[in-house]
């Protein structure tokens, strides 16, 4: 029997949820209480866990298109981790979701939030391809929170995300343009194939699953990645096919993806103070410090030795025999005192 729907207060705002990362939250268009949907862009660096669930609209269905950064979400005893280049669908019902953006690295993601009335109005009725949990929310049969297992971002969403960040439409046309884009996200993300799915649809789904498996293997074997041939054998396809599908699904070649996750991990190690530059380079599989510094500069716009200064952090110098290790950030080194150097 349908239960009373959970509805966010008309004055609900997630602005306070993003106050720890000033400038990291940019509403693009819409409010769930008014237009029935909202599109928001997020981009920030994170050095400690950030509660994410205070930004979720009660009763809404939300889609996160996650480009960079990791998060965990928990609902009714089950939890999942949202990795880079993945998408997630969740419903903030009863009891509420628990979610955090995890520290380390850059976070870049787009969220699209839908009220149930908006989806009821704009989605065709009588379809059996809408995800069952989403359909249950629209029918009033589901008020409990849920998080669907994350999936790799399909290639069609990458240009869509970029267009949303830089709207090409003139101001008078923007309400119509953003409405169409929100519905495009719903069409690409909220529907699932049923048992009678077409062969081409099954093939596309299998390709995405292979790409996600390959991506997971590369993340796990960061310092000693498998060759293309070995990776292709592991996921069950030819090396040519894997290379082509990986680029289509992620927008990156396999070497580009590997370099990116290595450098992001190295940046996290340097920011956290756990490693100096040399140690971070070795930790992520670089044998040449000069090659590491060049790649780091290309990605982050500065050499790794100067990178902590962007965040007012100090970098730990290389350890030497007989030296006293530097204390972790936020702690003192004990009773030892030093004479401060005069500033130039």
C-alpha positions in Angstrom: 0.0 0.0 0.0 1.4 3.4 -0.9 2.7 5.4 2.1 2.8 9.2 2.6 5.6 10.6 0.4 8.6 12.2 2.0 8.9 15.8 0.8 11.7 18.3 1.4 10.7 21.6 3.0 10.2 24.4 0.5 13.1 26.3 2.0 15.5 23.3 1.9 19.0 24.4 0.9 22.2 22.5 0.7 24.4 25.6 0.8 25.5 25.0 4.4 26.5 21.4 3.5 29.2 22.8 1.2 30.5 25.6 3.5 33.6 23.5 4.3 34.7 23.8 0.7 34.0 27.4 -0.3 33.5 27.8 -4.0 33.4 24.1 -4.5 29.6 24.0 -5.1 28.1 25.7 -8.2 24.3 25.4 -8.8 23.8 25.3 -12.6 20.0 25.5 -12.8 16.8 24.7 -11.1 15.5 24.0 -7.6 13.8 20.7 -6.7 11.0 22.6 -4.8 10.2 24.9 -7.7 11.1 23.3 -11.1 11.2 19.7 -9.8 14.9 19.2 -10.7 18.3 20.8 -10.1 21.7 20.5 -11.7 24.8 21.2 -9.7 28.5 21.1 -10.4 31.1 20.3 -7.6 34.8 20.8 -7.8 37.1 20.9 -4.8 40.2 19.4 -3.0 39.5 17.5 0.1 41.8 16.7 3.0 39.4 15.2 5.5 36.1 13.4 5.2 33.2 15.6 4.2 29.6 14.6 5.2 27.7 14.4 1.9 24.2 13.4 2.9 23.2 16.8 4.3 23.0 18.0 0.7 20.5 15.3 -0.3 16.9 16.5 -0.8 14.5 14.4 1.2 12.2 12.3 -1.0 14.2 13.0 -4.1 16.0 10.7 -6.5 19.5 11.8 -7.2 22.0 10.9 -9.8 25.8 11.5 -9.3 28.0 11.5 -12.3 31.4 11.1 -10.6 34.5 12.2 -12.6 37.1 12.4 -9.8 37.2 11.6 -6.1 35.7 8.8 -4.0 32.7 8.6 -1.8 30.9 6.0 0.3 27.1 5.7 0.7 25.2 3.6 3.2 21.5 2.7 3.4 19.6 0.2 5.5 22.6 -1.8 6.4 24.2 -1.9 2.9 26.9 0.3 1.6 28.9 1.0 -1.5 31.9 3.0 -2.7 31.6 5.4 -5.5 34.8 5.5 -7.5 36.0 8.0 -10.2 34.4 7.7 -13.6 31.3 6.0 -12.2 27.7 6.9 -11.7 25.3 6.3 -8.8 21.6 6.6 -8.2 20.2 7.0 -4.7 16.9 7.9 -3.0 17.0 9.8 0.2 14.0 8.4 2.0 13.4 6.8 5.5 15.7 6.3 7.3 18.0 8.8 5.6 21.1 8.0 3.7 24.6 8.2 5.2 27.2 9.4 2.8 30.7 11.0 2.8 33.1 12.4 0.3 36.4 10.7 1.1 39.7 12.7 1.6 42.6 12.7 -0.8 42.7 14.1 -4.3 40.4 16.3 -6.4 36.7 15.8 -6.4 34.8 16.7 -9.6 31.2 15.5 -10.0 27.8 16.6 -11.3 24.6 15.9 -9.4 21.1 15.8 -10.9 18.2 15.8 -8.5 14.6 14.9 -9.4 11.4 15.2 -7.4 9.0 12.2 -7.9 6.3 14.5 -9.3 8.7 15.7 -12.0 9.6 12.2 -13.0 5.9 11.1 -12.9 5.1 14.0 -15.3 7.9 13.6 -17.8 8.6 9.9 -18.0 6.3 7.8 -20.2 3.9 5.6 -18.2 3.6 1.8 -18.7 7.3 1.2 -19.4 8.9 -1.9 -17.9 12.5 -0.7 -18.5 12.6 1.9 -15.7 14.7 0.6 -12.9 12.4 -1.3 -10.5 13.5 0.7 -7.4 13.0 4.0 -9.2 9.6 2.8 -10.4 8.6 1.8 -6.9 9.4 5.4 -5.7 7.2 6.9 -8.4 4.4 4.5 -7.6 4.5 5.3 -3.9 5.5 1.8 -3.0 9.0 2.7 -1.9 9.8 5.2 0.8 12.9 3.6 2.2 16.3 5.0 1.2 18.4 3.0 -1.3 21.6 3.2 -3.2 22.0 1.4 -6.5 25.4 -0.3 -7.2 27.6 2.2 -9.0 28.3 1.7 -12.7 30.9 3.0 -15.1 30.0 6.3 -16.7 28.8 5.7 -20.3 30.7 7.7 -23.0 27.6 9.6 -23.9 27.6 11.4 -20.6 31.1 13.0 -20.9 30.1 15.6 -23.6 26.8 16.1 -21.8 28.6 17.0 -18.5 30.9 19.5 -20.3 27.9 21.2 -22.1 26.1 21.6 -18.7 29.2 23.3 -17.2 29.3 25.7 -20.1 25.7 26.3 -21.2 25.7 27.4 -24.9 22.1 28.6 -24.9 21.1 32.3 -24.7 19.5 33.3 -21.4 15.8 33.3 -22.6 16.3 29.7 -23.9 18.1 28.3 -20.9 15.1 27.0 -18.9 14.1 24.9 -21.9 17.7 23.8 -22.6 18.4 22.7 -19.0 15.1 20.9 -18.8 16.0 18.9 -21.9 19.4 18.1 -20.5 17.9 16.9 -17.2 15.6 14.6 -19.1 18.5 13.4 -21.2 20.3 12.3 -18.0 17.1 10.6 -16.8 16.8 8.7 -20.1 20.5 7.6 -20.1 20.7 6.6 -16.4 17.4 5.7 -14.9 16.4 3.0 -17.4 17.6 -0.6 -17.3 17.3 -3.4 -19.9 14.8 -6.2 -19.2 15.1 -9.8 -20.1 14.2 -9.1 -23.7 16.9 -6.5 -24.3 18.3 -6.3 -27.8 21.6 -7.9 -28.7 23.2 -4.5 -29.3 22.1 -3.4 -25.8 23.6 -6.6 -24.2 26.8 -6.0 -26.1 27.1 -2.4 -24.9 26.4 -3.5 -21.3 29.1 -6.3 -21.5 31.6 -3.8 -22.9 31.0 -1.4 -20.0 31.4 -4.3 -17.5 34.8 -5.2 -19.1 35.9 -1.6 -19.0 35.0 -1.3 -15.3 36.8 -4.6 -14.5 39.9 -3.3 -16.4 39.7 0.0 -14.5 39.5 -1.8 -11.1 42.6 -4.0 -12.0 44.6 -0.9 -12.9 43.7 0.8 -9.7 44.7 -2.3 -7.6 47.9 -2.8 -9.5 49.1 0.8 -9.7 52.8 0.2 -9.3 53.0 -3.0 -11.4 50.2 -2.7 -14.0 49.5 -5.6 -16.3 50.3 -5.3 -20.0 47.5 -4.6 -22.4 47.5 -8.2 -23.6 47.4 -9.6 -20.0 44.6 -7.1 -19.1 42.6 -8.1 -22.1 42.9 -11.8 -21.3 41.8 -11.2 -17.8 38.6 -9.3 -18.8 37.9 -11.8 -21.6 38.4 -9.9 -24.9 41.0 -8.9 -27.5 43.5 -6.2 -26.7 42.3 -4.1 -29.7 38.7 -4.4 -28.5 39.6 -3.5 -24.9 41.7 -0.5 -26.0 38.9 0.9 -28.2 36.1 0.3 -25.7 38.1 1.7 -22.8 38.7 5.0 -24.7 35.0 5.2 -25.7 33.7 4.6 -22.2 36.2 6.8 -20.2 37.4 9.3 -22.7 41.0 8.3 -21.9 43.4 5.8 -23.4 44.7 3.1 -21.0 48.1 4.8 -20.6 46.4 8.1 -20.0 44.1 6.6 -17.4 47.0 4.9 -15.6 49.1 8.1 -15.6 46.2 10.0 -14.2 45.4 7.7 -11.3 49.1 7.4 -10.5 49.5 11.2 -10.3 46.3 11.7 -8.3 47.5 9.1 -5.8 51.0 10.8 -5.6 49.3 14.2 -5.1 47.3 12.7 -2.3 50.4 11.3 -0.6 52.2 14.6 -0.8 49.2 16.7 0.5 48.7 14.3 3.4 52.3 14.6 4.4 52.8 10.9 4.4 55.5 11.0 1.7 58.0 13.5 0.3 58.3 13.9 -3.5 60.7 11.1 -4.0 58.8 8.7 -1.9 55.5 9.6 -3.6 57.0 9.0 -7.0 58.3 5.5 -6.0 55.0 4.7 -4.2 53.0 5.1 -7.4 55.4 3.3 -9.7 57.7 6.0 -11.1 61.4 5.0 -11.3 62.5 8.4 -12.7 62.1 11.5 -10.6 62.5 13.7 -13.6 59.8 11.9 -15.6 57.5 12.1 -12.5 58.1 15.8 -12.0 57.4 16.5 -15.7 54.1 14.5 -15.7 53.1 16.1 -12.4 53.7 19.6 -13.7 51.6 18.9 -16.8 48.7 17.7 -14.8 48.7 20.0 -11.8 50.4 23.1 -13.2 53.3 23.2 -10.8 56.2 21.0 -9.8 55.5 18.5 -7.0 57.9 20.3 -4.6 55.8 23.4 -4.7 52.4 21.7 -4.8 51.9 21.7 -1.0 52.2 25.5 -1.0 48.9 25.7 -2.8 47.3 24.4 0.3 49.6 26.0 2.9 51.1 22.7 3.7 54.7 21.8 4.4 56.4 18.9 2.6 58.4 16.4 4.5 62.1 16.3 3.6 63.7 13.0 2.6 64.7 10.9 5.6 68.4 10.4 6.3 70.3 8.2 8.6 70.2 9.4 12.1 67.7 12.1 11.5 64.6 12.6 13.5 61.4 12.0 11.5 59.2 15.0 10.9 56.0 15.0 12.9 52.7 14.4 11.1 50.7 17.5 10.1 49.0 19.1 13.1 51.4 17.6 15.7 54.5 19.1 17.4 57.9 17.4 17.4 58.2 17.4 21.1 60.5 19.4 23.4 63.0 20.2 20.7 63.2 23.8 19.8 64.5 25.5 16.6 65.5 29.0 15.8 63.2 30.4 13.1 64.9 31.6 9.9 64.6 35.2 9.0 62.1 35.7 6.1 63.5 37.4 3.0 
